[in-house]
Amino acid sequence: MGQRQDHSAAVVVEKPEGAKPPEHLAWMARPEPEPRELWVRRIERMALGTPYNKVVERVGELVRRLAAKHKVRLVVDATGLGAPVMEMLQRAALPCWTTAVTITGGESAHQSGDQWRVPKKDLMDGLAVLLEERLLRLPKGSAETATLVRELSAMELRGGKMHARGSGHDDLVLALALACWVGRKEYFPMFSDKRLPGIPPGV
């Protein structure tokens, strides 16, 4: 979540069930699909200054479209200003499971119901493993993917933690890391047994 200095960002990640990925999901992937892969189906970064109620509306549109045919888990960054937005999303009564994640500087993750406190290092380390093992498929040829790749390239290690270099943004990186961190937890029944068909550009 962001507004004036940082963007609000949304990333849709699918946990496939052995289906062959479509050709537009190919970046950083293995030649053949691997059972542990995650597929990024949609990347969005909202304009600076977008009111939080508009962010909630947009997230609601995406969730309702997906939930019409699939099981969905919404993962929300509840750090700082994300907490009131999380409350707005809960009041929206979206047709999905919702997990709130507060990003911390601690050493280990802690869970209380559907609320988690997760060290940023855990999120970034998990994303790094997916990239190193080529288990993440991104949409190729899109401006949003190019922005995400630039953000990933600008990440650097400082004091044992990953940060955006200089004044760069890491909004898409964090949104992706959150989705992947929860997506790899097999005990969350997040995805249906059918492959997502994709979302039309206008949705």
RAPE-V413231 format. One record per backbone hydrogen bond with DSSP energy under -1.0 kcal/mol. CO is the residue of the C=O (numbers start at 0). NH is the residue of the N-H. Records with the same first field share a line. If there is no record, write none. Layout:
# RAPE-V413231
CO = NH / NH
This chain:
# RAPE-V413231
2 = 48
7 = 45
9 = 43
11 = 40 / 41
13 = 38
21 = 24
23 = 139
25 = 28
33 = 36
37 = 136
38 = 13
41 = 11
43 = 9
46 = 49
50 = 54
51 = 55
52 = 56
53 = 57
54 = 58
55 = 59
56 = 60
57 = 61
58 = 62
59 = 63
60 = 64
61 = 65
62 = 66
65 = 68 / 69
71 = 96
73 = 98
75 = 100
78 = 81
79 = 82
81 = 85
82 = 86
83 = 87
84 = 88
85 = 89
86 = 90
87 = 91
89 = 92
93 = 95
96 = 73
98 = 75
99 = 115
100 = 77
101 = 117
103 = 119
109 = 116
111 = 114
113 = 99
114 = 111
115 = 101
116 = 109
117 = 103
118 = 122
119 = 123
120 = 124
121 = 125
122 = 126
123 = 127
124 = 128
125 = 129
126 = 130
127 = 131
128 = 132
129 = 134
130 = 133
134 = 37
136 = 39
137 = 25 / 26
141 = 145
142 = 146
143 = 147
144 = 148
145 = 149
146 = 150
147 = 151
148 = 152
149 = 153
151 = 154
153 = 164
155 = 162
157 = 160
160 = 157
162 = 155
164 = 167
169 = 173
170 = 174
171 = 175
172 = 176
173 = 177
174 = 178
175 = 179
176 = 180
177 = 181
178 = 182
179 = 183
181 = 184
183 = 185
184 = 187
187 = 189
199 = 202
